[in-house]
Amino acid sequence: MSEPLHPAAPHHLPSFITAPGETDVLMLVIGIFLIGAVLAVGNFYLRLHTMPERMAHKSQKFQFEIVAVLGLLALFTHNHLFWVIGLFLAMIDLPDFSTPLRKIAGSVEKMAGVAPEQDSTEPPHEAAAVHTSAAADAKGSAKSEAHGHA
């Protein structure tokens, strides 16, 4: 039961116009394309936004943390100046001042006869680890001998 077309209507309709009650294929294709495009642009934006952090990842921890904070500030405030500063900071290699100063402080403590403090940010030295493991082995063997004699 097709209804006759209005006399003023064109007789040849374009292919993208669907009949009533049929599935609009063009709308579905454009909808899927739009969802894919939004996801692709969002992924590109986030990859571009984290570029300074990925560049600073191989640098010092302090510099990486500053770049990460600048990136978060840029993301949440929509102020692009923070992102640009983070990008420049990630490209520049900052000199390491803390290691020579720590060595100088350790030498001065050694000269003064004060026992140097173990820095909590650094892993324990190998000599200290060997000494502690040797002490633990000695305690373990002493306990096993005591249990064996009892």
C-alpha positions in Angstrom: 0.0 0.0 0.0 2.1 2.8 -1.2 0.5 6.1 -1.1 0.8 8.2 -4.2 3.4 11.0 -4.2 2.3 14.5 -4.0 2.2 16.1 -7.5 4.8 18.7 -6.4 7.2 16.1 -5.1 10.2 15.0 -7.3 9.8 11.6 -8.8 13.4 10.5 -8.2 14.3 10.9 -4.5 18.0 10.7 -3.4 19.3 7.4 -2.1 19.9 8.7 1.4 16.2 9.4 2.0 14.6 6.3 3.5 11.0 5.2 3.4 8.9 5.5 6.5 9.5 2.5 8.9 12.8 1.4 7.4 16.3 1.7 9.0 18.2 4.8 8.2 21.6 3.3 7.3 23.3 6.7 6.7 22.4 7.8 10.2 23.8 4.7 11.7 27.1 5.0 9.7 27.5 8.7 10.6 26.7 7.9 14.3 29.4 5.2 14.5 31.8 7.5 12.6 31.1 10.3 15.1 31.7 8.1 18.1 35.0 6.9 16.6 36.1 10.4 15.8 35.3 11.7 19.3 37.3 8.8 20.8 40.2 9.3 18.4 40.4 13.1 19.0 40.2 12.6 22.8 43.0 10.0 22.7 45.1 12.3 20.6 44.5 15.2 23.0 45.4 13.2 26.1 48.5 11.8 24.4 49.6 15.3 23.4 48.8 16.6 26.9 51.0 14.0 28.6 53.9 14.5 26.2 55.9 16.7 28.7 55.5 14.0 31.4 56.7 11.3 29.0 59.7 13.4 28.0 60.6 14.2 31.7 60.2 10.5 32.8 63.8 9.7 32.1 65.1 12.8 34.0 65.4 13.4 37.7 62.6 12.5 40.0 62.2 16.1 41.2 62.0 17.5 37.7 59.5 14.8 36.7 57.3 15.7 39.6 57.3 19.4 38.7 56.4 18.6 35.1 53.6 16.3 36.3 52.1 19.0 38.6 52.3 21.6 35.8 50.5 19.1 33.5 47.7 18.6 36.0 47.4 22.3 36.5 47.1 22.8 32.7 44.5 20.0 32.5 42.3 21.3 35.3 42.6 25.0 34.8 42.7 25.0 30.9 45.6 27.4 31.2 48.0 26.4 28.4 50.9 28.4 29.9 51.4 25.6 32.5 51.7 23.0 29.7 54.2 25.1 27.8 56.3 25.7 30.9 56.2 21.9 31.6 57.2 21.2 28.1 60.2 23.6 28.3 61.2 22.2 31.7 61.0 18.6 30.3 63.3 19.6 27.4 65.9 21.2 29.6 68.3 19.0 31.5 68.7 20.4 35.0 72.1 19.9 36.6 72.3 17.6 39.7 73.3 19.8 42.6 72.1 17.4 45.4 74.6 14.6 44.8 77.8 16.7 45.2 76.3 18.5 48.2 75.4 15.2 49.8 79.0 13.9 49.2 80.4 17.1 50.7 78.1 16.8 53.8 79.1 13.2 54.2 82.8 14.0 54.0 82.4 16.9 56.5 80.6 14.5 58.9 83.3 12.0 58.5 86.0 14.6 59.2 84.1 15.8 62.3 83.8 12.2 63.6 80.0 12.2 63.5 78.3 9.1 62.2 76.6 9.9 58.8 72.8 9.5 58.8 71.3 7.1 56.3 69.2 9.1 53.7 65.7 7.6 53.6 65.3 8.4 49.9 68.4 6.3 48.9 68.5 2.5 49.0 70.8 1.0 51.6 74.5 0.7 50.7 75.7 -2.8 49.6 78.2 -3.0 52.5 75.5 -2.3 55.0 73.2 -4.9 53.4 76.0 -7.5 53.4 76.8 -6.7 57.1 73.1 -7.1 58.1 72.8 -10.3 56.2 75.9 -11.7 57.8 74.6 -10.7 61.2 71.3 -12.4 60.5 73.1 -15.6 59.4 75.2 -15.6 62.5 72.1 -15.2 64.7 70.3 -18.0 62.7 73.3 -20.4 63.1 73.6 -19.5 66.9 69.9 -20.3 67.4 70.1 -23.6 65.5 73.1 -24.6 67.6 71.3 -23.7 70.8 68.3 -25.8 69.8 70.5 -28.6 68.8 72.2 -28.7 72.2 69.0 -28.5 74.2 
